[in-house]
Amino acid sequence: MPAYLVVTATVTDPAKMGAYQQALSASGLYEAHGARYLVRGRAAVSLENWSGQAVVVAEFPNRAAVEAFWNDPAYEAIKPLRAAAGTFHVALFDSAP
């Protein structure tokens, strides 16, 4: 059953965020863990009280794949680049039954 990694972000340092995105893309970690992006970026239209945060929704094959990605030593090395770029909220969601 698919599982989803959901991130909301308020980026305060675009240059640092760019470095994080480049490192993550170059690493191939999403692909290695079977993930694909469903949503990546800012809302096209705010329908109600949207604060302008950027959002990432990535689908993984299952919960174990999300956890393996999150705890992958290669990703652990990339995470500090993101931490310096803004404020982030990250959660793992299981598929609806």
A tleap script that builds the chain and sets N, CA, C and O, in Angstrom:
source leaprc.protein.ff14SB
mol = sequence {
  NMET PRO ALA TYR LEU VAL VAL THR ALA THR
  VAL THR ASP PRO ALA LYS MET GLY ALA TYR
  GLN GLN ALA LEU SER ALA SER GLY LEU TYR
  GLU ALA HIE GLY ALA ARG TYR LEU VAL ARG
  GLY ARG ALA ALA VAL SER LEU GLU ASN TRP
  SER GLY GLN ALA VAL VAL VAL ALA GLU PHE
  PRO ASN ARG ALA ALA VAL GLU ALA PHE TRP
  ASN ASP PRO ALA TYR GLU ALA ILE LYS PRO
  LEU ARG ALA ALA ALA GLY THR PHE HIE VAL
  ALA LEU PHE ASP SER ALA CPRO
}
set mol.1.N position { 0.843 -1.171 0.000 }
set mol.1.CA position { 0.000 0.000 0.000 }
set mol.1.C position { 0.895 1.243 0.000 }
set mol.1.O position { 1.781 1.351 0.848 }
set mol.2.N position { 0.688 2.175 -0.920 }
set mol.2.CA position { 1.528 3.377 -0.977 }
set mol.2.C position { 1.489 4.188 0.316 }
set mol.2.O position { 0.516 4.151 1.070 }
set mol.3.N position { 2.555 4.907 0.542 }
set mol.3.CA position { 2.653 5.843 1.659 }
set mol.3.C position { 3.208 7.148 1.100 }
set mol.3.O position { 3.832 7.167 0.039 }
set mol.4.N position { 2.975 8.228 1.822 }
set mol.4.CA position { 3.290 9.553 1.297 }
set mol.4.C position { 4.142 10.349 2.279 }
set mol.4.O position { 3.865 10.390 3.478 }
set mol.5.N position { 5.171 10.973 1.751 }
set mol.5.CA position { 5.977 11.922 2.500 }
set mol.5.C position { 5.458 13.300 2.124 }
set mol.5.O position { 5.463 13.676 0.952 }
set mol.6.N position { 5.006 14.054 3.129 }
set mol.6.CA position { 4.441 15.380 2.892 }
set mol.6.C position { 5.286 16.403 3.637 }
set mol.6.O position { 5.559 16.257 4.828 }
set mol.7.N position { 5.695 17.440 2.915 }
set mol.7.CA position { 6.531 18.496 3.478 }
set mol.7.C position { 5.882 19.842 3.167 }
set mol.7.O position { 5.497 20.100 2.027 }
set mol.8.N position { 5.760 20.703 4.188 }
set mol.8.CA position { 5.427 22.099 3.937 }
set mol.8.C position { 6.648 22.904 4.330 }
set mol.8.O position { 7.329 22.585 5.305 }
set mol.9.N position { 6.922 23.953 3.565 }
set mol.9.CA position { 8.162 24.697 3.766 }
set mol.9.C position { 7.943 26.198 3.635 }
set mol.9.O position { 7.237 26.672 2.745 }
set mol.10.N position { 8.566 26.921 4.542 }
set mol.10.CA position { 8.701 28.363 4.420 }
set mol.10.C position { 10.186 28.608 4.221 }
set mol.10.O position { 10.966 28.544 5.171 }
set mol.11.N position { 10.573 28.888 2.992 }
set mol.11.CA position { 11.985 29.046 2.645 }
set mol.11.C position { 12.417 30.472 2.958 }
set mol.11.O position { 11.806 31.439 2.501 }
set mol.12.N position { 13.486 30.582 3.748 }
set mol.12.CA position { 14.028 31.899 4.094 }
set mol.12.C position { 15.360 32.177 3.410 }
set mol.12.O position { 15.804 33.323 3.359 }
set mol.13.N position { 15.999 31.135 2.884 }
set mol.13.CA position { 17.273 31.295 2.183 }
set mol.13.C position { 17.229 30.481 0.885 }
set mol.13.O position { 17.599 29.307 0.872 }
set mol.14.N position { 16.776 31.108 -0.204 }
set mol.14.CA position { 16.644 30.384 -1.464 }
set mol.14.C position { 17.955 29.753 -1.969 }
set mol.14.O position { 17.929 28.686 -2.582 }
set mol.15.N position { 19.076 30.395 -1.717 }
set mol.15.CA position { 20.354 29.836 -2.177 }
set mol.15.C position { 20.644 28.511 -1.461 }
set mol.15.O position { 21.059 27.538 -2.091 }
set mol.16.N position { 20.424 28.482 -0.155 }
set mol.16.CA position { 20.649 27.245 0.600 }
set mol.16.C position { 19.638 26.171 0.187 }
set mol.16.O position { 19.979 24.991 0.105 }
set mol.17.N position { 18.414 26.579 -0.068 }
set mol.17.CA position { 17.406 25.614 -0.515 }
set mol.17.C position { 17.795 25.043 -1.873 }
set mol.17.O position { 17.617 23.851 -2.124 }
set mol.18.N position { 18.322 25.889 -2.743 }
set mol.18.CA position { 18.790 25.420 -4.043 }
set mol.18.C position { 19.906 24.397 -3.901 }
set mol.18.O position { 19.941 23.409 -4.635 }
set mol.19.N position { 20.814 24.625 -2.964 }
set mol.19.CA position { 21.905 23.672 -2.733 }
set mol.19.C position { 21.350 22.334 -2.246 }
set mol.19.O position { 21.817 21.276 -2.668 }
set mol.20.N position { 20.362 22.378 -1.364 }
set mol.20.CA position { 19.715 21.157 -0.872 }
set mol.20.C position { 19.040 20.416 -2.028 }
set mol.20.O position { 19.224 19.209 -2.185 }
set mol.21.N position { 18.263 21.136 -2.831 }
set mol.21.CA position { 17.544 20.508 -3.937 }
set mol.21.C position { 18.509 19.880 -4.943 }
set mol.21.O position { 18.250 18.791 -5.454 }
set mol.22.N position { 19.606 20.557 -5.225 }
set mol.22.CA position { 20.609 20.003 -6.148 }
set mol.22.C position { 21.219 18.731 -5.583 }
set mol.22.O position { 21.370 17.736 -6.293 }
set mol.23.N position { 21.573 18.768 -4.292 }
set mol.23.CA position { 22.180 17.594 -3.667 }
set mol.23.C position { 21.206 16.419 -3.647 }
set mol.23.O position { 21.595 15.284 -3.922 }
set mol.24.N position { 19.952 16.685 -3.326 }
set mol.24.CA position { 18.959 15.611 -3.295 }
set mol.24.C position { 18.735 15.037 -4.691 }
set mol.24.O position { 18.674 13.819 -4.859 }
set mol.25.N position { 18.616 15.891 -5.671 }
set mol.25.CA position { 18.403 15.438 -7.048 }
set mol.25.C position { 19.591 14.610 -7.540 }
set mol.25.O position { 19.410 13.544 -8.129 }
set mol.26.N position { 20.784 15.096 -7.299 }
set mol.26.CA position { 21.991 14.405 -7.761 }
set mol.26.C position { 22.186 13.057 -7.066 }
set mol.26.O position { 22.794 12.146 -7.627 }
set mol.27.N position { 21.666 12.937 -5.843 }
set mol.27.CA position { 21.856 11.702 -5.077 }
set mol.27.C position { 21.061 10.527 -5.638 }
set mol.27.O position { 21.455 9.373 -5.469 }
set mol.28.N position { 19.949 10.815 -6.303 }
set mol.28.CA position { 19.095 9.743 -6.810 }
set mol.28.C position { 18.356 8.984 -5.721 }
set mol.28.O position { 17.849 7.889 -5.963 }
set mol.29.N position { 18.291 9.558 -4.520 }
set mol.29.CA position { 17.686 8.845 -3.391 }
set mol.29.C position { 16.189 8.605 -3.549 }
set mol.29.O position { 15.693 7.540 -3.181 }
set mol.30.N position { 15.468 9.575 -4.088 }
set mol.30.CA position { 14.025 9.363 -4.274 }
set mol.30.C position { 13.801 8.150 -5.173 }
set mol.30.O position { 13.011 7.263 -4.848 }
set mol.31.N position { 14.489 8.121 -6.286 }
set mol.31.CA position { 14.337 7.025 -7.231 }
set mol.31.C position { 14.783 5.698 -6.612 }
set mol.31.O position { 14.134 4.670 -6.810 }
set mol.32.N position { 15.885 5.720 -5.867 }
set mol.32.CA position { 16.410 4.506 -5.249 }
set mol.32.C position { 15.429 3.892 -4.262 }
set mol.32.O position { 15.441 2.681 -4.043 }
set mol.33.N position { 14.578 4.722 -3.665 }
set mol.33.CA position { 13.593 4.236 -2.702 }
set mol.33.C position { 12.199 4.112 -3.325 }
set mol.33.O position { 11.213 3.937 -2.610 }
set mol.34.N position { 12.119 4.200 -4.635 }
set mol.34.CA position { 10.869 3.978 -5.347 }
set mol.34.C position { 9.878 5.124 -5.279 }
set mol.34.O position { 8.683 4.920 -5.489 }
set mol.35.N position { 10.356 6.332 -4.988 }
set mol.35.CA position { 9.459 7.476 -4.826 }
set mol.35.C position { 9.235 8.217 -6.134 }
set mol.35.O position { 10.039 8.158 -7.064 }
set mol.36.N position { 8.111 8.914 -6.164 }
set mol.36.CA position { 7.839 9.839 -7.265 }
set mol.36.C position { 7.110 11.035 -6.688 }
set mol.36.O position { 6.290 10.905 -5.779 }
set mol.37.N position { 7.421 12.204 -7.232 }
set mol.37.CA position { 6.760 13.429 -6.789 }
set mol.37.C position { 5.339 13.476 -7.345 }
set mol.37.O position { 5.116 13.208 -8.525 }
set mol.38.N position { 4.388 13.818 -6.486 }
set mol.38.CA position { 3.023 14.085 -6.920 }
set mol.38.C position { 2.763 15.582 -6.948 }
set mol.38.O position { 2.045 16.082 -7.814 }
set mol.39.N position { 3.355 16.294 -5.994 }
set mol.39.CA position { 3.232 17.755 -5.897 }
set mol.39.C position { 4.593 18.282 -5.473 }
set mol.39.O position { 5.244 17.714 -4.596 }
set mol.40.N position { 5.022 19.381 -6.106 }
set mol.40.CA position { 6.284 20.007 -5.701 }
set mol.40.C position { 6.231 21.471 -6.099 }
set mol.40.O position { 6.268 21.803 -7.284 }
set mol.41.N position { 6.144 22.346 -5.104 }
set mol.41.CA position { 6.141 23.778 -5.379 }
set mol.41.C position { 5.101 24.527 -4.566 }
set mol.41.O position { 4.627 24.047 -3.537 }
set mol.42.N position { 4.760 25.699 -5.043 }
set mol.42.CA position { 3.776 26.545 -4.371 }
set mol.42.C position { 2.397 26.313 -4.979 }
set mol.42.O position { 2.271 25.854 -6.115 }
set mol.43.N position { 1.364 26.641 -4.197 }
set mol.43.CA position { -0.009 26.487 -4.683 }
set mol.43.C position { -0.229 27.384 -5.894 }
set mol.43.O position { 0.181 28.545 -5.899 }
set mol.44.N position { -0.870 26.845 -6.907 }
set mol.44.CA position { -1.185 27.634 -8.091 }
set mol.44.C position { -2.211 28.707 -7.757 }
set mol.44.O position { -2.152 29.822 -8.276 }
set mol.45.N position { -3.147 28.361 -6.889 }
set mol.45.CA position { -4.205 29.290 -6.478 }
set mol.45.C position { -4.531 29.008 -5.015 }
set mol.45.O position { -4.730 27.854 -4.638 }
set mol.46.N position { -4.588 30.035 -4.203 }
set mol.46.CA position { -5.023 29.876 -2.820 }
set mol.46.C position { -6.545 29.882 -2.794 }
set mol.46.O position { -7.172 30.877 -3.159 }
set mol.47.N position { -7.132 28.787 -2.369 }
set mol.47.CA position { -8.590 28.704 -2.328 }
set mol.47.C position { -9.153 29.151 -0.980 }
set mol.47.O position { -10.262 29.681 -0.911 }
set mol.48.N position { -8.389 28.937 0.086 }
set mol.48.CA position { -8.850 29.391 1.394 }
set mol.48.C position { -7.697 29.403 2.392 }
set mol.48.O position { -7.188 28.349 2.774 }
set mol.49.N position { -7.298 30.573 2.804 }
set mol.49.CA position { -6.324 30.773 3.887 }
set mol.49.C position { -4.981 30.074 3.685 }
set mol.49.O position { -4.347 29.674 4.662 }
set mol.50.N position { -4.545 29.921 2.464 }
set mol.50.CA position { -3.240 29.304 2.236 }
set mol.50.C position { -2.166 30.342 2.465 }
set mol.50.O position { -2.270 31.464 1.969 }
set mol.51.N position { -1.137 29.986 3.208 }
set mol.51.CA position { -0.133 30.955 3.633 }
set mol.51.C position { 1.012 31.155 2.646 }
set mol.51.O position { 1.919 31.942 2.916 }
set mol.52.N position { 0.993 30.472 1.527 }
set mol.52.CA position { 2.056 30.654 0.546 }
set mol.52.C position { 3.232 29.715 0.718 }
set mol.52.O position { 4.249 29.875 0.043 }
set mol.53.N position { 3.119 28.743 1.602 }
set mol.53.CA position { 4.193 27.783 1.788 }
set mol.53.C position { 4.369 26.916 0.544 }
set mol.53.O position { 3.433 26.706 -0.227 }
set mol.54.N position { 5.567 26.430 0.374 }
set mol.54.CA position { 5.831 25.436 -0.663 }
set mol.54.C position { 5.451 24.067 -0.099 }
set mol.54.O position { 5.498 23.847 1.111 }
set mol.55.N position { 5.078 23.163 -0.984 }
set mol.55.CA position { 4.638 21.835 -0.574 }
set mol.55.C position { 5.311 20.788 -1.447 }
set mol.55.O position { 5.494 20.980 -2.649 }
set mol.56.N position { 5.671 19.683 -0.822 }
set mol.56.CA position { 6.129 18.502 -1.541 }
set mol.56.C position { 5.269 17.337 -1.067 }
set mol.56.O position { 5.107 17.117 0.133 }
set mol.57.N position { 4.726 16.598 -2.018 }
set mol.57.CA position { 4.044 15.339 -1.721 }
set mol.57.C position { 4.714 14.293 -2.605 }
set mol.57.O position { 4.683 14.380 -3.832 }
set mol.58.N position { 5.314 13.309 -1.958 }
set mol.58.CA position { 5.988 12.241 -2.691 }
set mol.58.C position { 5.356 10.909 -2.327 }
set mol.58.O position { 5.132 10.610 -1.154 }
set mol.59.N position { 5.073 10.112 -3.353 }
set mol.59.CA position { 4.498 8.789 -3.139 }
set mol.59.C position { 5.621 7.762 -3.135 }
set mol.59.O position { 6.472 7.751 -4.024 }
set mol.60.N position { 5.613 6.902 -2.128 }
set mol.60.CA position { 6.556 5.800 -2.001 }
set mol.60.C position { 5.768 4.491 -2.076 }
set mol.60.O position { 4.560 4.493 -1.840 }
set mol.61.N position { 6.417 3.388 -2.396 }
set mol.61.CA position { 5.692 2.124 -2.502 }
set mol.61.C position { 4.974 1.709 -1.214 }
set mol.61.O position { 3.913 1.086 -1.258 }
set mol.62.N position { 5.567 2.062 -0.063 }
set mol.62.CA position { 4.990 1.682 1.226 }
set mol.62.C position { 5.674 2.474 2.336 }
set mol.62.O position { 6.620 3.222 2.089 }
set mol.63.N position { 5.187 2.300 3.555 }
set mol.63.CA position { 5.731 3.013 4.713 }
set mol.63.C position { 7.208 2.680 4.925 }
set mol.63.O position { 8.006 3.564 5.239 }
set mol.64.N position { 7.568 1.421 4.756 }
set mol.64.CA position { 8.965 1.018 4.957 }
set mol.64.C position { 9.898 1.767 4.007 }
set mol.64.O position { 11.019 2.108 4.386 }
set mol.65.N position { 9.452 2.023 2.787 }
set mol.65.CA position { 10.280 2.754 1.826 }
set mol.65.C position { 10.477 4.202 2.253 }
set mol.65.O position { 11.568 4.749 2.087 }
set mol.66.N position { 9.435 4.837 2.805 }
set mol.66.CA position { 9.584 6.210 3.308 }
set mol.66.C position { 10.585 6.222 4.451 }
set mol.66.O position { 11.487 7.060 4.486 }
set mol.67.N position { 10.427 5.298 5.379 }
set mol.67.CA position { 11.330 5.243 6.531 }
set mol.67.C position { 12.766 4.937 6.106 }
set mol.67.O position { 13.713 5.484 6.672 }
set mol.68.N position { 12.925 4.068 5.114 }
set mol.68.CA position { 14.272 3.762 4.622 }
set mol.68.C position { 14.905 4.996 3.986 }
set mol.68.O position { 16.086 5.269 4.203 }
set mol.69.N position { 14.124 5.746 3.201 }
set mol.69.CA position { 14.627 6.991 2.623 }
set mol.69.C position { 15.030 7.959 3.727 }
set mol.69.O position { 16.146 8.479 3.717 }
set mol.70.N position { 14.138 8.207 4.674 }
set mol.70.CA position { 14.361 9.199 5.723 }
set mol.70.C position { 15.595 8.882 6.559 }
set mol.70.O position { 16.294 9.789 7.011 }
set mol.71.N position { 15.860 7.594 6.763 }
set mol.71.CA position { 16.989 7.175 7.597 }
set mol.71.C position { 18.215 6.752 6.800 }
set mol.71.O position { 19.195 6.280 7.378 }
set mol.72.N position { 18.172 6.913 5.496 }
set mol.72.CA position { 19.300 6.552 4.647 }
set mol.72.C position { 20.499 7.430 5.012 }
set mol.72.O position { 20.358 8.652 5.068 }
set mol.73.N position { 21.673 6.845 5.261 }
set mol.73.CA position { 22.846 7.648 5.608 }
set mol.73.C position { 23.168 8.724 4.564 }
set mol.73.O position { 23.652 9.801 4.912 }
set mol.74.N position { 22.902 8.436 3.302 }
set mol.74.CA position { 23.148 9.444 2.268 }
set mol.74.C position { 22.209 10.637 2.449 }
set mol.74.O position { 22.613 11.777 2.217 }
set mol.75.N position { 20.953 10.391 2.864 }
set mol.75.CA position { 20.038 11.503 3.101 }
set mol.75.C position { 20.403 12.230 4.393 }
set mol.75.O position { 20.278 13.452 4.468 }
set mol.76.N position { 20.845 11.506 5.392 }
set mol.76.CA position { 21.292 12.132 6.645 }
set mol.76.C position { 22.378 13.180 6.365 }
set mol.76.O position { 22.451 14.205 7.044 }
set mol.77.N position { 23.214 12.914 5.365 }
set mol.77.CA position { 24.279 13.854 5.015 }
set mol.77.C position { 23.748 15.092 4.300 }
set mol.77.O position { 24.378 16.148 4.339 }
set mol.78.N position { 22.580 14.967 3.639 }
set mol.78.CA position { 21.993 16.082 2.886 }
set mol.78.C position { 21.077 16.950 3.750 }
set mol.78.O position { 20.964 18.152 3.508 }
set mol.79.N position { 20.426 16.363 4.751 }
set mol.79.CA position { 19.449 17.078 5.590 }
set mol.79.C position { 19.947 18.409 6.147 }
set mol.79.O position { 19.174 19.367 6.161 }
set mol.80.N position { 21.183 18.522 6.604 }
set mol.80.CA position { 21.635 19.810 7.168 }
set mol.80.C position { 21.546 20.972 6.170 }
set mol.80.O position { 21.374 22.119 6.582 }
set mol.81.N position { 21.658 20.698 4.886 }
set mol.81.CA position { 21.519 21.763 3.887 }
set mol.81.C position { 20.117 22.363 3.938 }
set mol.81.O position { 19.951 23.576 3.809 }
set mol.82.N position { 19.119 21.517 4.125 }
set mol.82.CA position { 17.731 21.969 4.181 }
set mol.82.C position { 17.445 22.723 5.476 }
set mol.82.O position { 16.733 23.727 5.463 }
set mol.83.N position { 17.989 22.251 6.582 }
set mol.83.CA position { 17.710 22.848 7.884 }
set mol.83.C position { 18.081 24.324 7.928 }
set mol.83.O position { 17.428 25.106 8.618 }
set mol.84.N position { 19.111 24.707 7.208 }
set mol.84.CA position { 19.570 26.092 7.206 }
set mol.84.C position { 18.808 26.970 6.224 }
set mol.84.O position { 19.060 28.172 6.139 }
set mol.85.N position { 17.871 26.371 5.478 }
set mol.85.CA position { 17.198 27.106 4.404 }
set mol.85.C position { 15.831 27.659 4.782 }
set mol.85.O position { 15.272 28.463 4.037 }
set mol.86.N position { 15.272 27.244 5.935 }
set mol.86.CA position { 13.944 27.727 6.309 }
set mol.86.C position { 13.320 26.884 7.395 }
set mol.86.O position { 14.011 26.223 8.170 }
set mol.87.N position { 11.987 26.919 7.438 }
set mol.87.CA position { 11.220 26.149 8.410 }
set mol.87.C position { 10.440 25.079 7.659 }
set mol.87.O position { 9.784 25.364 6.657 }
set mol.88.N position { 10.517 23.848 8.150 }
set mol.88.CA position { 9.926 22.718 7.450 }
set mol.88.C position { 9.101 21.875 8.408 }
set mol.88.O position { 9.465 21.696 9.570 }
set mol.89.N position { 7.998 21.364 7.910 }
set mol.89.CA position { 7.158 20.412 8.632 }
set mol.89.C position { 7.063 19.187 7.740 }
set mol.89.O position { 6.708 19.290 6.565 }
set mol.90.N position { 7.385 18.017 8.306 }
set mol.90.CA position { 7.463 16.795 7.514 }
set mol.90.C position { 6.649 15.710 8.212 }
set mol.90.O position { 6.740 15.541 9.428 }
set mol.91.N position { 5.850 14.973 7.430 }
set mol.91.CA position { 5.058 13.890 7.989 }
set mol.91.C position { 4.961 12.749 6.982 }
set mol.91.O position { 5.083 12.944 5.772 }
set mol.92.N position { 4.739 11.565 7.516 }
set mol.92.CA position { 4.509 10.375 6.719 }
set mol.92.C position { 3.022 10.053 6.834 }
set mol.92.O position { 2.475 10.004 7.936 }
set mol.93.N position { 2.373 9.835 5.699 }
set mol.93.CA position { 0.951 9.486 5.676 }
set mol.93.C position { 0.784 8.137 4.991 }
set mol.93.O position { 1.403 7.872 3.960 }
set mol.94.N position { -0.055 7.289 5.571 }
set mol.94.CA position { -0.430 6.045 4.916 }
set mol.94.C position { -1.572 6.339 3.941 }
set mol.94.O position { -2.286 7.332 4.082 }
set mol.95.N position { -1.730 5.462 2.955 }
set mol.95.CA position { -2.843 5.587 2.010 }
set mol.95.C position { -4.174 5.450 2.736 }
set mol.95.O position { -4.266 4.806 3.781 }
set mol.96.N position { -5.194 6.062 2.169 }
set mol.96.CA position { -6.536 5.870 2.692 }
set mol.96.C position { -6.968 4.437 2.393 }
set mol.96.O position { -6.662 3.905 1.326 }
set mol.97.N position { -7.672 3.816 3.325 }
set mol.97.CA position { -8.115 2.433 3.089 }
set mol.97.C position { -9.142 2.342 1.968 }
set mol.97.O position { -9.612 1.251 1.648 }
savepdb mol mol.pdb
quit
